[in-house]
Amino acid sequence: MSTTTTPRAVNRREFLKLTGLAGGGLALAFQIRPARGGSAPAGGDFRPNAFVRVAPSGAVTIVSKQPEMGQGVKTSLPMIIAEQLEVPWSSVNIEQGDFDEKLYGGQSAGGSRSTPNNYDQFHLLGATVRTMLVEAAARTWKVPASECRAVDGTVVHGSGKKLGYGALAATAATLEVPAKEAVRLKEPKDFKLLGRRIAQVDTPRIVTGQPLFGLDLQLPGMRHAVYEKCPAFGGKVVSANLDFVKTLPGVKDAFILEGNGKVKELNPGIAIIADSTWAAFSARRQLKVTWDEGKVAEESWDKFVAEARAKAASPGQRTLRRDGEVEQALASAAKKVSAEYLYPFISHANLEPQNTTAHFRDGRLEVWSPTQVPAAGVGMVTRVLNIPADKITVHLTRAGGGFGRRIGADYLVEAAAIAQRVPAPVKLTWSREDDLRHDQYRPGGLHFLQGGLDAQGRVTAWKNHFFTFGEGGQPGSGGSLSPDEFPGRWIPNFLAEQTMFDTGWPMGPWRAPGSCVFSWVFHSFIDELAHAAGRDPLTFRLELLGTRDEMPAGGGGKGKQGGGYSVARMRNILKFTAEKAGWGKKKFARGSGAGIAFHFSHQGYFAQVAEVTVSKEGQLRVDRFVTGGDVGRQIVNLSGAENQVEGSVVDGLGALLTQELNIERGRVVQGNFHEYPLIRITEAPAKIETHFLSTDHPTTGIGEPAIPPVAPAVCNAIFAATGNRVRQMPLSRVDLRWT
Amino acid sequence: MKYTLSVNGASRSVDVAPDTPLLWVLRDHLELTGTKFGCGIGQCGACTVHLNGVPARACMTPVSTVGRMKVTTIEGLAPAPGKLHPLQQAWTELDVAQCGYCQPGQLMTAAALLRDNPKPTDEDIDGAMAGNLCRCGTYTRIRQGIKRAAELTAGGKGVAQ
């Protein structure tokens, strides 16, 4: 039995282009045919491409290439293939693919891009395999393929003849992969699976506690590692009591790693290797280290905040956007509103602490990691540890939460560096304290805003001095304000300036980077302007959006960042959501009220209405939360999509309620959940309602765009309920009492 | 030290330090990794197991204190192999999980709630489940899941009678 590949120029090129896998030699993985004059493929399996396998038994396996962290892609993307393949979902087996971008194309999970990047390709993949199975049946029966059709894992002929996919697999495996022109896609009206509520494929394993996650991995002879880093970011090891630590029970080794001088890569530290996790944890408590903390120890959050306040009225370091004459417009405004908004650094706090298992032997590295971007890990290991990429294997484990944290590869490179010194597979487990104190944080920020209204209550001027945090001369991830960020481009006299504090603090993408805070600031301030104008917050926003349907990128401002913005889609989703929520129709008693906000990010248009009650003692309860979302034509998995929105509402609310890190002398003060409380079930909204509006646009992702309007909707509702305007996160620092 | 534990109805022996938390005995020594490590200080509930039917934080329970208490983990929640507990059934029907990491702990806490209170209200649920964090924010589905499991349990009893 042997198989070989038979490249066919035209078909291959088309197929590869459409699967996003341009590059000649890659076809080998895609099109496996029996050797010339040879026998059937090994096992008789039909493997038309890297994603689908049809066994002679009829069993269909679909490989999920994307990292799964709870966003649901291991279910939703294979659903697309199964839909077009015309195979019952209950008969499909889903397998997690290893990292192999030559075989699968991009495998990065971030930016809500898994769906838009793969949607069309996966339709074509499934439909191509179905077309080949239909062709196989037609050849078997010696009838035209046009007389055959696929139904539920079988091909049927008009005469009543019927063959299962398994029986056709061997014949199908001898066929050319058809060009995309020869493949007919199922129409949305014929969809049986897409748009339905489908439970995640890992549910049976989740609810019965079977191994799934990175931390669950067990390998024969495996050792357990902890890694102690300097509490101050990037600090170096001067000395440590390694000789003593090595004598502790269960400890196999302890050693210092120098690090590569980059705080988001391999930090200096001490590895302790033991025969169990607890032995490693216990030994670590007796570790004594002298650190060289470096200059970062001079940097504290409070000092930066004071400096920002002192500099607020001065010009910023950079002008991000300037339209019209903002000072003149403010001077001649009928009404002027000024406010300071402040939000802190926060952590991702994945519930599964960072971890990776690595095995280094014979110059090769094998890694099991809950990572969102395996390519980043491979790249970092190659760069920092000089292990060539082709000698690195990465197995993707389910991740216990992502939220952008696992785009970073610091924990993966730590595990790899440790594994180079350990003659066995080794699992690195971060403690919760490691996780909270060595995250790559969402940067905090301050905005000093001034707005002007004319006599008719229209916004004529908007000025913002934005203070952000940088690393290496650039704002941290989520710390860059696009000149196109709404309401830039909408207001005739507009000035956005930036001042950046360069720090040694690690920052990274936190779910809907930038958007998750800018939306709160701007939609809160827009609400202030609406109330100053004496207008209804919804009407005011619709007027601000205006009557044009498209707002082009740049819009005449200095910056060309950002992008085209469909004002029409935003108007529609705003009206749709307001209607679903019954905006303006409810009478609220004092202490209760509704707030509204909208945001465009990650190609999704979202509007939200919060209804809250605040007790006289200042206790907040979210009674009802309504979301309207436009992510294009097709919701792939309705249950997964609703779950993402529900989770976004809770996540956005949780960040607003309690989350803040105090960074003092270059280190995070908080260590665990008693000091960094996350939202609990008691604080979750009583009711979350999610509505999708299908529009004639490409299908886009849903992991992030529902987050940004959550906080402003809640804060605007708090104002409606109490007259208290929230200008600081988290709410635990704000007095909400009213009389 | 040698300890013999009763875990999910089976007698299991381990040789570990007396201060080893039950969590790490289960995960590292008995290969029962359904019980999760989240915080190590009893704040997140991901390590919730039952000791003689009472929810306990395995990360705060030294193995030396377990004695003869019956340990039940998520792997032992189902009534029989191939069967699901009504909560597991409800979690599947309602697709409760996102990342799923906290869910074993949620299920163990919820199972004790339902045993003591077969028809919990939202307030009862919030009160019982307040110690279990879900970072993905599946709280509204957890409430629904517990109510659905209550229905399934009541229905099941009806059929059996």
Interface residues (C-beta under 8 A of the other chain):
Chain A: M69 G70 Q71 G72 R197 I198 A199 Q200 D202 T203 P204 I206 V207 T208 G209 Q210 P211 L212 F213 L215 D216 Q218 H224 P249 G250 S276 T277 W278 A279 F281 S282 A349 N350 L351 E352 P353 R398 A399 G400 G401 G402 F403 T429 S431 R432 S639 G640 N643 Q644 E646 G647 S648 V649 V650 D651 G654 N672 F673 H674 L678 I679 R680 I681 T682 A684 P685 A686 K687 I688
Chain B: V16 A17 D19 T20 P21 W24 R27 D28 H29 E31 L32 T33 G34 T35 K36 F37 G38 C39 G40 I41 Q43 C44 A46 T73 I74 E75 L77 A78 L84 L87 Q88 W91 T92 E93 D95 A97 Q98 C99 G100 Y101 C102 Q103 P104 L107 D122 I125 D126 G127 M129 A130 G131 N132 L133 C134 R135 C136 G137 T138 Y139 T140 R141 I142 R143
